[in-house]
Amino acid sequence: MPDQGAARTAPGGRAVHLRPAYLGLVFLGGMGGTLARFGLAEALPAPAGLPVGILLVNLAGAFALGLLLEALARRGPDVGSRRALRLFAGTGFLGGFTTYSALAADSALLVSDGRAIEGVGYLALSVALGLLATAAGIAAGSGVRAAAGPSSDAGSSGAGAPDAGSSEVGATETGAWDSGSTPRIEPDPGPESR
């Protein structure tokens, strides 16, 4: 198996996930997503004490994340502006927007209030519908055309044509996929290439 460490560190030796600019994107996106979730959850009613607002927020977030990641993957490797968008909107905003901790807490509260069937049903329904929402988002995102020819991001190739420095492996640090749905790791070109 090829060494995956090279794809996780930039030429300067700093791990991609530790770069201040990327951490800032995740922070800002997460802050916005958390505020958006709070506002929606407060505005949506909770009929019969059921946390419908959190259910709807999680379903919308699952759909949006499936759509975003599939669309980005079809546009090319996870570098440059695509990586920045994935970190800001996907990891940050949608990570803060969705809340599976509230899902677990709300389910536990229903059970502890003597509403075990509703609590377990709410949990099971949330997970099942979340999977369907993600699949629907991926299906919607698959309508995005793959990038043709060389990508506009520096140092990356078009979808389906691995860079000389990329490795075909079973998992990916960056989430980049070629048009045949084969995961691949793309080395970060570093700030001097952007």
Buried (B, 14 or more C-beta within 10 A) or exposed (E): EEEEEEBBBBEEEBEBBEBEEBEEBBBBBBEBBBEBBBEBBEEBEEEEEBBBBBBBBBBBBBBBBBBBBBBBBBBBBBBBEBBBBBBBBBBBBBBBBBBBEBBEEBBEEBBEEEBEEBBEBBBEEBBEBBEEBBEBBBEBBBEBEBBEEEBEBEBBBBBBBBBEEBBEBEEBBBBBBBBEEBBBBBBBBBEEBE
